[in-house]
Amino acid sequence: MKGNIGYIEGYEGDYCNIEIEGTVEAIPKRNVDANAKTGDVVEWNGERWVPNSVLTRKRTRDIKKLMDDVWED
């Protein structure tokens, strides 16, 4: 599997759409931790994609800052 870090874009049926190195891949849900949700940063641990709460919080802060900068008067 390419890349060790991804971002969950959402779920469709039995698949989880994860952006990995700029490409969205449909990953079988059985390969994604059951606690992972849309918007989470996930890491491949050799068996499945698991959420990384530290990286998810950082990404959320970065996106909020970008949005605040865009919408500033």
Beta strands, then each sheet from edge to edge (+ up, - down):
strand 1: 5-12
strand 2: 15-20
strand 3: 23-28
strand 4: 41-44
strand 5: 49-51
sheet 1: 3+ 2- 1+ 4- 5+
end
